[in-house]
Amino acid sequence: MTVGTDRAPPPVRDLRTCPATEVLPAMTLPVPNESLSDPAAALSASWFGTGLSPEAIARLAAIARLRDIEPETELMREGQVTDVLCIVLTGRIALRTLVPERGMVTILTVEPGDIVGWSAIVPPHRATSTSIAIEPVRMLELPGEALRKLLRADNALAASVYPRVLQAVARRLAATRLQLLDLFAREEWSRKEIQPW
């Protein structure tokens, strides 16, 4: 109650529990080993699949396949057509981009539960970075063409998948910005002459 009145203060709207707001889980959740051989179980246990309806899991798992990748394998090359969206189940993948006069710079390391190849569902379907496995990787691949067809046909599925993809894209954008700021700050600092007291 507010001091001096008999009225209770208006309720505070908690955005974390607002039904219209979907709160997505943390980007990386470990995938239990027992789910690594079943696409539906692997998807459900990943960050990307957490909170998806059983119907959505079943539809995505129906087009998915598990794939093992050796270290140093290039999965996607910056600028080339991306034909799969992948959910990393185990291992890590470096995302690298070409910086003029610097060469390839790692902007982010993708951990288990996160995705690689979001460009497969966003025109013009071209990779925005080069993806290289830095340790043995097991991932769940969703073919781009089949996934786009599913998303066009099922609005509820699209409404669940796109926010997860956007969260990954936003994380990539922030990481790229920080990496480039750091890179150019170091360059600027090296040009300055240190003045004695």
GINORTA-V161275 format. One record per residue. N is the residue number from 1. RES is the residue in one letter. PHI is phi in whole degrees, 0 to 359 (999 if undefined). PSI is psi in radians with two decimals (999 if undefined). D_FIRST is the distance of its C-alpha to the first C-alpha in Angstrom with 1 decimal. Layout:
# GINORTA-V161275
n={N;N}
res={RES;RES}
phi={PHI;PHI}
psi={PSI;PSI}
d_first={D_FIRST;D_FIRST}
This chain:
# GINORTA-V161275
n={1;2;3;4;5;6;7;8;9;10;11;12;13;14;15;16;17;18;19;20;21;22;23;24;25;26;27;28;29;30;31;32;33;34;35;36;37;38;39;40;41;42;43;44;45;46;47;48;49;50;51;52;53;54;55;56;57;58;59;60;61;62;63;64;65;66;67;68;69;70;71;72;73;74;75;76;77;78;79;80;81;82;83;84;85;86;87;88;89;90;91;92;93;94;95;96;97;98;99;100;101;102;103;104;105;106;107;108;109;110;111;112;113;114;115;116;117;118;119;120;121;122;123;124;125;126;127;128;129;130;131;132;133;134;135;136;137;138;139;140;141;142;143;144;145;146;147;148;149;150;151;152;153;154;155;156;157;158;159;160;161;162;163;164;165;166;167;168;169;170;171;172;173;174;175;176;177;178;179;180;181;182;183;184;185;186;187;188;189;190;191;192;193;194;195;196;197}
res={M;T;V;G;T;D;R;A;P;P;P;V;R;D;L;R;T;C;P;A;T;E;V;L;P;A;M;T;L;P;V;P;N;E;S;L;S;D;P;A;A;A;L;S;A;S;W;F;G;T;G;L;S;P;E;A;I;A;R;L;A;A;I;A;R;L;R;D;I;E;P;E;T;E;L;M;R;E;G;Q;V;T;D;V;L;C;I;V;L;T;G;R;I;A;L;R;T;L;V;P;E;R;G;M;V;T;I;L;T;V;E;P;G;D;I;V;G;W;S;A;I;V;P;P;H;R;A;T;S;T;S;I;A;I;E;P;V;R;M;L;E;L;P;G;E;A;L;R;K;L;L;R;A;D;N;A;L;A;A;S;V;Y;P;R;V;L;Q;A;V;A;R;R;L;A;A;T;R;L;Q;L;L;D;L;F;A;R;E;E;W;S;R;K;E;I;Q;P;W}
phi={999;280;299;86;225;263;267;281;295;298;295;271;281;267;296;288;247;296;299;280;253;267;266;276;289;304;298;241;238;293;266;300;302;293;265;284;252;243;305;294;293;296;296;299;278;274;303;298;270;299;90;288;292;303;294;296;301;297;293;290;296;295;256;274;218;274;216;256;235;278;303;72;279;274;271;216;243;310;93;275;297;259;251;219;257;242;251;284;263;220;87;222;232;272;258;236;228;277;248;308;66;237;85;282;238;286;258;194;248;276;259;305;101;275;246;225;90;300;297;298;245;237;304;269;64;246;296;265;205;265;251;228;293;254;203;304;235;244;220;255;260;244;302;304;297;294;293;299;297;299;293;292;276;230;297;294;295;300;292;270;280;299;298;292;295;296;296;295;297;298;296;296;297;296;296;297;300;296;297;290;300;297;300;283;294;297;295;296;297;291;281;286;273;283;266;289;299}
psi={2.55;2.41;2.30;0.00;2.89;0.03;2.49;2.60;2.70;2.58;2.53;2.25;2.09;1.87;-0.39;-0.44;0.09;2.22;-0.47;-0.19;2.10;2.12;2.05;2.60;2.97;2.66;-0.67;2.11;2.35;2.44;2.13;2.51;-0.62;-0.31;0.06;-0.15;-0.12;2.04;-0.73;-0.76;-0.71;-0.75;-0.79;-0.63;-0.20;2.85;-0.76;-0.66;-0.24;2.20;-0.15;2.59;2.74;-0.60;-0.74;-0.76;-0.81;-0.73;-0.72;-0.73;-0.50;-0.47;-0.07;2.73;2.58;2.51;2.39;2.39;2.37;2.67;2.61;0.12;2.28;2.11;-0.73;2.61;2.36;2.21;-0.32;2.79;2.33;2.06;0.02;2.54;2.23;2.47;2.10;2.16;-0.76;2.75;-3.06;2.60;2.28;2.33;2.13;2.55;2.64;2.10;2.15;2.39;0.08;-0.41;-2.70;2.25;2.25;2.14;-0.35;2.58;2.13;2.22;2.94;2.38;-0.42;3.02;2.76;2.45;0.54;-0.39;-0.29;-0.39;0.08;2.01;2.51;0.33;0.69;2.39;2.39;-0.09;2.94;2.30;2.18;2.23;2.27;-0.06;2.97;2.33;2.40;2.27;2.82;2.09;2.33;1.93;2.29;-0.85;-0.79;-0.68;-0.75;-0.70;-0.76;-0.80;-0.62;-0.61;-0.36;1.73;-0.62;-0.71;-0.77;-0.70;-0.37;-0.61;-0.81;-0.69;-0.59;-0.72;-0.75;-0.62;-0.73;-0.74;-0.75;-0.70;-0.72;-0.73;-0.79;-0.75;-0.72;-0.79;-0.84;-0.73;-0.77;-0.66;-0.77;-0.77;-0.84;-0.47;-0.72;-0.68;-0.77;-0.73;-0.68;-0.40;-0.46;2.44;2.32;2.18;2.37;2.76;999}
d_first={0.0;3.8;6.4;8.6;7.3;6.7;5.9;4.2;5.9;9.5;11.0;13.2;16.8;18.7;22.3;23.8;23.0;23.4;26.3;28.1;28.3;30.9;30.5;34.0;35.0;36.5;39.9;42.0;41.9;45.0;47.1;48.3;52.1;52.6;51.2;53.6;56.3;54.4;53.0;50.2;49.1;49.4;47.4;44.6;44.5;44.4;41.4;42.7;42.8;39.5;37.3;40.2;40.8;43.9;45.7;45.1;46.4;49.4;50.3;50.1;51.9;54.7;55.7;55.0;57.5;57.3;59.3;60.3;60.9;63.0;61.9;63.1;63.1;62.1;59.8;59.3;60.8;59.0;60.0;61.6;60.5;57.8;58.5;56.1;52.4;52.3;49.7;50.6;50.6;52.3;53.7;52.8;53.9;54.3;53.5;55.9;56.4;59.4;58.7;61.6;63.6;61.6;62.5;60.2;56.9;54.5;51.1;49.3;50.1;48.9;47.8;47.8;45.4;45.6;47.8;50.9;52.6;49.7;52.2;53.8;51.3;50.8;53.8;56.2;56.0;57.2;56.1;54.2;55.2;57.8;56.7;58.6;58.2;58.1;58.3;59.2;56.7;56.0;54.2;53.4;55.0;53.9;56.8;55.6;57.4;56.3;52.7;52.7;54.2;51.5;48.7;50.3;50.7;47.3;44.2;41.8;43.8;43.9;40.1;39.8;42.7;42.2;38.8;40.3;43.3;41.3;39.3;42.7;44.1;41.1;41.7;45.4;44.8;42.6;45.2;48.0;46.4;45.8;49.3;50.9;49.0;50.1;53.7;54.1;52.4;54.9;57.7;56.5;56.3;59.8;61.2;59.9;62.3;60.9;61.4;62.4;60.5}
